[in-house]
């Protein structure tokens, strides 16, 4: 691990556009888009607009003929920011590394559409894939941050609806606990270059819209029964306040006899996988995620 790379990345994130600073929502969205524009997108992909269940999405394909399999991708942004475009670096890298196509969903955002709108959209998109004849064993859910949380809560909603589980889950720095009860919320605050307590509470309140966070769709890391879940890969960095969300979900998966890999990388920030070309650990983590997907969808 390169100390110089880690220090340069930390400085860039602290001095760059403050995508998670508490400001009016249109300003936050603009800042977040500017932040994510710093991260490279692979050139060896083809993108096209599409829809699933009437919900806008972007289809991402490798330049060569895609392998059989679909990654349903949920972007990050604290449930209130972001789009398929802001996550295109992550989505594109999974596509180029696996050879599978991805469909990145432009789900509804808070505060205009608070909980559970995002989960409803992700579930509707998954249902549409199944109804179109796609075998669930050829589908993986993947996502970052809030989208990482949606990989889990969409599975919970699918199970409740009587739908089959996808083949796998890949979650980068997942947001999995709106009770904010993990110790890392305070113990990692000083080393997290992106989040503050104020910013987490600000966007969290938009998504909650006054609802009690003590329910499994809002705090799966502490409340969800993961029985019957597909194999999960949870990647998380040491310099992020959401660290314990992934750690505690991995514990719940173990308790439910679910295959789970908790992939921890020390001294790297939230969704460090975006930092391809800036941080060696980003490419290594994406390679591990791609291997995991190929083993489950192969």
C-alpha positions in Angstrom: 0.0 0.0 0.0 1.4 3.4 -1.0 1.5 5.9 1.8 2.0 8.7 -0.7 -1.1 7.7 -2.7 -3.2 7.6 0.4 -2.1 11.0 1.5 -2.7 12.5 -1.9 -6.2 11.0 -2.1 -7.0 12.3 1.4 -5.9 15.8 0.6 -7.8 15.8 -2.7 -11.0 14.7 -1.0 -10.7 17.3 1.8 -10.0 20.1 -0.6 -12.2 19.2 -3.5 -15.9 19.8 -4.0 -17.8 19.1 -0.8 -20.4 16.8 -2.2 -21.7 15.8 1.3 -21.6 19.3 2.9 -24.9 20.3 4.3 -26.3 22.8 1.8 -29.4 23.2 -0.3 -30.1 20.0 -2.1 -29.5 21.4 -5.6 -26.1 22.7 -4.5 -25.3 19.3 -2.9 -26.2 17.5 -6.1 -24.1 19.8 -8.2 -21.1 19.5 -5.9 -21.4 15.7 -5.7 -21.5 15.4 -9.5 -18.4 17.6 -9.7 -16.6 15.4 -7.1 -17.4 12.2 -8.9 -16.3 13.7 -12.3 -12.7 13.5 -10.9 -12.8 9.8 -11.1 -12.0 8.0 -14.4 -14.5 6.0 -16.5 -13.2 3.1 -18.6 -13.2 3.9 -22.3 -14.0 0.2 -23.3 -17.7 0.4 -22.6 -20.9 1.2 -24.5 -23.7 3.0 -22.7 -27.3 3.5 -23.8 -30.4 4.8 -22.0 -33.1 2.3 -21.1 -35.9 1.7 -18.6 -36.9 -1.0 -16.2 -40.5 -0.9 -14.9 -40.7 2.6 -16.4 -37.7 3.7 -14.3 -34.9 5.4 -16.2 -31.6 3.5 -16.3 -28.4 3.3 -18.2 -27.3 0.0 -19.9 -23.5 -0.5 -19.8 -21.9 -3.1 -22.0 -18.4 -4.1 -22.8 -17.1 -3.3 -26.2 -16.9 -7.0 -27.1 -19.9 -9.3 -26.9 -21.1 -9.5 -23.3 -21.0 -12.7 -21.3 -24.3 -14.1 -20.1 -25.1 -12.3 -16.9 -26.5 -9.0 -15.6 -25.3 -6.7 -12.9 -28.1 -4.5 -11.5 -26.3 -1.5 -10.2 -27.5 1.0 -7.6 -25.5 4.2 -7.3 -24.4 6.0 -4.2 -25.2 9.5 -2.9 -26.8 9.3 0.6 -30.2 8.4 -1.0 -30.5 12.1 -2.1 -27.6 12.7 -4.6 -26.1 11.0 -7.6 -27.2 9.2 -10.7 -26.0 6.4 -13.0 -23.5 8.9 -14.4 -21.9 9.7 -11.1 -21.3 6.0 -10.5 -20.2 5.2 -14.1 -16.6 4.7 -13.1 -17.5 1.9 -10.7 -20.1 0.4 -13.0 -17.9 0.6 -16.0 -15.0 -1.1 -14.2 -17.2 -4.0 -13.1 -18.3 -4.4 -16.7 -14.8 -4.3 -18.2 -13.4 -6.6 -15.5 -16.2 -9.2 -15.7 -17.5 -9.0 -19.3 -21.1 -8.8 -18.0 -23.6 -6.1 -18.9 -24.8 -3.8 -16.2 -28.0 -1.8 -15.8 -27.5 1.2 -13.6 -30.8 2.4 -12.1 -31.8 6.0 -11.8 -34.0 5.4 -8.7 -36.0 8.2 -7.1 -34.1 10.4 -4.5 -35.0 12.2 -1.3 -36.2 14.7 -0.2 -38.6 14.7 -3.1 -39.1 10.9 -2.7 -38.1 9.7 0.8 -38.0 6.2 2.2 -39.2 3.7 0.9 -39.3 5.1 -2.7 -35.7 4.0 -3.6 -36.3 0.5 -2.4 -39.6 0.3 -4.3 -37.9 1.4 -7.5 -35.1 -1.1 -7.1 -37.5 -3.9 -6.4 -39.7 -2.9 -9.4 -36.6 -3.0 -11.6 -35.6 -6.4 -10.3 -39.1 -7.7 -10.8 -39.1 -6.4 -14.4 -35.9 -8.3 -15.2 -37.4 -11.5 -13.8 -40.7 -11.0 -15.7 -38.7 -10.4 -18.9 -37.4 -14.0 -18.6 -34.0 -13.3 -17.0 -33.0 -16.1 -14.7 -32.3 -14.9 -11.1 -29.2 -17.1 -11.1 -27.7 -14.8 -13.8 -28.4 -11.5 -11.9 -26.2 -9.9 -9.3 -26.9 -6.7 -7.3 -24.0 -4.3 -6.9 -23.9 -0.8 -5.4 -21.9 1.8 -3.5 -22.7 3.7 -0.3 -26.5 4.2 -0.3 -26.6 1.9 -3.3 -24.7 -0.7 -1.4 -27.4 -0.5 1.2 -30.0 -0.9 -1.5 -28.4 -4.2 -2.6 -29.4 -5.6 0.8 -32.8 -3.9 1.4 -33.9 -4.8 -2.1 -33.2 -8.4 -1.3 -35.2 -8.0 1.9 -38.1 -6.5 -0.1 -37.8 -9.2 -2.8 -38.0 -12.0 -0.2 -41.1 -10.4 1.4 -42.7 -10.2 -2.1 -42.0 -13.9 -2.7 -39.4 -13.3 -5.4 -36.3 -15.4 -5.8 -33.0 -14.1 -4.6 -30.3 -12.9 -7.1 -27.1 -14.9 -7.4 -24.9 -12.5 -5.5 -24.5 -9.1 -3.8 -21.4 -6.8 -4.1 -21.6 -3.7 -1.8 -18.9 -1.0 -1.7 -18.9 1.0 1.6 -22.6 0.2 2.1 -24.9 2.5 4.2 -26.8 0.0 6.3 -27.9 1.7 9.5 -30.0 4.8 9.9 -29.9 4.4 13.7 -26.2 5.5 13.4 -25.4 3.1 16.3 -22.1 1.8 14.9 -19.0 2.8 16.9 -17.2 3.9 13.8 -19.6 6.9 13.4 -17.5 8.5 16.1 -14.3 6.6 16.2 -13.5 7.2 12.5 -14.9 10.7 12.3 -11.5 12.4 12.4 -10.0 10.3 9.6 -13.0 10.3 7.2 -12.4 13.0 4.6 -15.9 13.1 3.3 -18.5 12.8 6.0 -19.3 14.9 9.1 -21.9 14.1 11.8 -23.8 17.1 10.5 -23.9 15.9 6.9 -24.9 12.4 7.8 -27.8 13.7 9.9 -28.8 16.2 7.2 -29.2 13.7 4.4 -30.4 11.0 6.7 -33.3 13.2 7.8 -34.2 13.8 4.1 -34.5 10.1 3.5 -36.2 9.2 6.8 -38.8 12.0 6.5 -39.7 11.6 10.1 -40.0 7.8 10.1 -38.5 5.6 12.9 -35.1 4.2 11.7 -35.6 1.2 13.9 -36.8 -1.1 11.2 -35.0 -3.6 9.1 -35.3 -1.7 5.8 -33.6 1.3 7.4 -31.1 -0.5 9.7 -30.4 -3.9 8.2 -27.0 -4.0 9.8 -28.6 -4.3 13.2 -32.2 -5.5 12.6 -32.4 -7.6 9.4 -32.8 -11.4 9.3 -30.6 -12.4 6.3 -31.8 -16.0 6.1 -31.8 -17.2 2.5 -29.7 -14.4 1.2 -27.3 -14.9 -1.7 -23.5 -14.8 -1.2 -22.3 -11.3 -0.3 -19.0 -9.4 -0.8 -18.8 -6.4 1.5 -15.9 -4.1 0.7 -15.1 -1.3 3.1 -12.3 1.1 4.0 -10.7 1.9 7.3 -11.1 5.7 7.0 -14.9 5.9 6.9 -17.6 6.4 9.5 -19.7 3.7 7.9 -17.2 1.0 8.5 -19.2 -0.7 11.2 -22.3 -1.0 8.9 -20.4 -3.6 6.8 -18.8 -5.2 9.8 -22.1 -5.8 11.6 -23.9 -6.9 8.5 -21.2 -9.5 8.0 -21.9 -10.8 11.5 -25.6 -11.0 10.8 -24.9 -13.0 7.6 -22.7 -15.4 9.5 -25.4 -15.9 12.1 -27.9 -16.7 9.2 -25.5 -19.2 7.6 -25.1 -16.9 4.6 -21.8 -17.0 2.6 -20.2 -13.6 3.3 -16.8 -12.0 2.6 -15.9 -8.9 4.6 -13.2 -7.3 2.5 -11.5 -4.6 4.7 -8.8 -2.3 3.4 -7.0 -0.1 6.0 -6.4 3.6 5.7 -8.6 4.2 2.6 -11.7 6.4 2.3 -15.4 5.8 1.6 -15.9 4.1 -1.8 -12.2 4.0 -2.4 -12.9 1.7 -5.4 -13.7 4.9 -7.4 -10.0 6.0 -7.2 -8.7 3.9 -10.1 -5.4 5.4 -11.3 -4.9 7.2 -8.0 -4.8 4.4 -5.5 -3.5 0.9 -6.2 -5.9 -0.6 -3.7 -8.8 0.6 -5.8 -7.9 -1.5 -8.8 -7.1 -4.5 -6.5 -10.5 -4.3 -4.8 -12.3 -4.1 -8.2 -10.4 -7.1 -9.3 -11.5 -9.0 -6.2 -15.1 -7.9 -6.8 -15.0 -9.0 -10.4 -13.6 -12.4 -9.5 -16.4 -12.8 -6.9 -19.0 -12.0 -9.5 -17.6 -14.3 -12.1 -17.5 -17.2 -9.6 -21.2 -16.6 -8.7 -22.6 -15.9 -12.2 -20.2 -18.1 -14.2 
